[in-house]
Amino acid sequence: MTTYIMSTTIIPGGAWGRWEMDSIDAAQAALMVFPEGAGYQGWTSAVGHEATADVLTNLLGVKIPQNRITVSPTPGDRFLCFRLMSRPPEGAILDRETLEDIGYEFALMRYIG
């Protein structure tokens, strides 16, 4: 089982089958990537844009690297997804203040298979 950090709730290509998706708050998301007293827990960043990775680093309290990869899920994989509530204005710099204005949410998706 792998846990991926994503900047979208779009299901990765070719991953037909059953999925579960639940809303989680920022505190729960932060505990997924850096549980109290546990340290790094084996997740993989699939965040393709540096600005979004920087914002997630701020929100989650642990370095989220920019990592433009194609994900091929296997049953049991989990996806911590970051989703903006609306499209940012053209040319907007996505810092934390801008994200707070736009609004965002976290979701946890699980690939059942």
Phi, psi and omega per residue, in radians:
M1 nan 2.301 3.082
T2 -2.064 2.535 3.009
T3 -1.895 2.167 3.128
Y4 -1.896 2.514 2.996
I5 -1.798 2.160 -3.052
M6 -2.195 2.702 3.086
S7 -1.828 0.537 -3.140
T8 -2.801 2.811 3.013
T9 -1.862 0.304 3.112
I10 -1.335 2.323 3.132
I11 -1.219 2.261 3.130
P12 -0.999 2.534 -3.116
G13 -0.967 2.457 3.078
G14 1.395 0.083 -3.072
A15 -1.747 1.005 3.089
W16 -1.186 2.604 3.112
G17 2.342 -2.759 -3.089
R18 -1.656 2.438 3.095
W19 -2.276 2.636 2.951
E20 -2.050 2.541 3.128
M21 -2.500 2.246 3.130
D22 -2.282 2.593 3.037
S23 -1.374 2.419 3.015
I24 -2.341 2.727 3.138
D25 -1.603 3.016 -3.071
A26 -1.067 -0.632 3.130
A27 -1.145 -0.729 3.088
Q28 -1.140 -0.689 3.112
A29 -1.084 -0.771 3.137
A30 -1.083 -0.678 3.116
L31 -1.192 -0.457 3.084
M32 -1.178 -0.649 -3.077
V33 -1.607 -0.372 3.138
F34 -2.656 1.318 -3.122
P35 -1.038 2.492 -3.133
E36 -0.944 2.172 3.085
G37 1.305 0.034 -3.049
A38 -1.886 -0.465 -3.109
G39 1.326 -2.863 -3.079
Y40 -0.979 2.331 -3.047
Q41 -2.053 0.322 3.017
G42 1.477 0.644 3.069
W43 -1.690 2.862 3.125
T44 -2.189 2.216 3.064
S45 -1.330 2.346 2.996
A46 -2.202 0.586 -3.138
V47 -1.545 2.018 -2.981
G48 -1.504 -0.190 -3.092
H49 -2.093 2.317 -3.083
E50 -1.017 -0.748 -3.123
A51 -1.070 -0.734 3.123
T52 -1.176 -0.694 3.087
A53 -1.066 -0.703 3.113
D54 -1.123 -0.748 3.121
V55 -1.119 -0.761 3.113
L56 -1.108 -0.637 3.058
T57 -1.003 -0.796 3.115
N58 -1.121 -0.787 -3.079
L59 -1.210 -0.656 -3.020
L60 -1.688 -0.249 3.072
G61 1.355 0.303 3.085
V62 -2.550 2.559 -3.090
K63 -1.087 2.069 3.045
I64 -1.859 1.886 -3.095
P65 -1.331 2.607 2.972
Q66 -1.232 2.286 -3.047
N67 -2.676 1.629 -3.065
R68 -1.442 1.586 -3.112
I69 -2.178 2.816 2.987
T70 -1.699 2.224 -3.108
V71 -1.724 2.293 3.042
S72 -2.057 1.632 -3.036
P73 -1.115 2.605 2.961
T74 -2.122 2.671 -3.122
P75 -0.902 2.352 -3.117
G76 1.741 -0.288 3.130
D77 -1.145 2.575 3.109
R78 -2.068 2.648 -3.099
F79 -2.331 1.984 3.015
L80 -1.516 1.946 -2.994
C81 -1.925 2.363 3.069
F82 -1.876 2.247 -3.070
R83 -2.374 2.229 3.040
L84 -1.315 2.539 -3.113
M85 -1.362 -0.323 3.042
S86 -2.722 2.915 -3.131
R87 -1.244 2.304 3.104
P88 -1.218 2.715 3.093
P89 -1.078 2.642 3.116
E90 -0.938 2.258 3.086
G91 1.372 0.093 -3.125
A92 -1.140 2.450 3.029
I93 -1.566 2.093 -3.035
L94 -1.486 1.335 3.017
D95 -1.676 3.076 -3.052
R96 -1.064 -0.683 3.137
E97 -1.079 -0.766 3.116
T98 -1.104 -0.734 3.122
L99 -1.104 -0.685 3.107
E100 -1.093 -0.680 3.115
D101 -1.164 -0.746 -3.135
I102 -1.235 -0.736 -3.055
G103 1.667 2.513 -3.141
Y104 -2.621 2.914 3.055
E105 -2.596 2.824 3.034
F106 -1.955 2.581 3.059
A107 -2.370 2.634 3.026
L108 -1.981 2.051 3.091
M109 -1.883 2.515 3.089
R110 -2.225 2.325 3.110
Y111 -1.621 2.005 -3.126
I112 -1.467 -0.694 3.107
G113 2.001 nan nan
